[in-house]
Amino acid sequence: MHITKLTIFLSAVHFVLVVILFLCFGIGLEGKQHIGHLIFWTLMMPAALIPTPGLWFIPLNSVVWGLSGAILLKFINNITHR
């Protein structure tokens, strides 16, 4: 799979996962230490480093995770096929 398609796929998976985890664990559960809540905040970590207005940080965050995952998977694929 090409890195562009892989990035788009992983970005879409990340975005859907963030939305689902937010709906399940992110509303009013700041004090709870549920594993889904911790995974949600871990997935949103790079968004704190992206200075964007409004809710644009969520799709940009998904692209950052998608590109990082795609590069990592391509790197692992290249190493294992040598």
N, C-alpha and C positions, 0 to 999 in steps of 0.2 A: 504494500500500500504506500502511495506517495506521502511525503511528509505533510503536504497541504491538506489532503483528505483526512489523514490521521489527526492533524491538528483540529480540523473542523469537527470530526467525530468526537474526540476527547473533550473539546470545549463544550459541545452540546451535552455530552454525558455529565460533565461537571456542573453545568448550569441547571439541568434537571435535578441532579442530586442535591444541589444547594437549595433549590426551591422546595423540594420535598422535605429536606431536613429542617428548613426554616419553618415550614407549616407544622411539622411534627414536634420540634423541640425548641424553636427559637422564639416563640411568642410567650413572654412572661415567665420564662424559666431560667432567669439569670442566676439564681441561687442554687439551682439543682445541678448536680454533677452526674448527669446521665450520659452514657457513652455516645448517644446520638448527638447530644448537645455539644460535646467535646469535638466530635468529628466535624460538625457544622462549623464551629469556630476555627478549627484547623484549616478547613477548606477556604475560609474567608481571610486567612492571614495576609496573603499578598495584597489584598484590597486596601489594607491600612497604609501601604507604601505608595499607592497610586493616588495622587492628588487630583481628583475629579469631582465636579459638582453633581449633586443629586444621586440618582441610582445608576449612573453610568459605570460605576466601579464594579458592579456585579458581572456584566458581560465582559468587561476588560479583564477582570480577575479570572473568568473562565478561559479566556484566550491565553492568559499567562500560564495557567495550569495545563491547558491543552497543548500549547507549544512545548512546554517543558516535558510533558509526558511523551509527546511525539519524538522529540530529540532523544530522550532517554531510551525509548523503545527502538528507534533506528540505530542508536549506538550499540545496544545489546544485540540487535539483529546482525549488525556488521561483525561484531566480535564472535558470535556463535557460528557464523557461516564461513569463518576463515579456516 
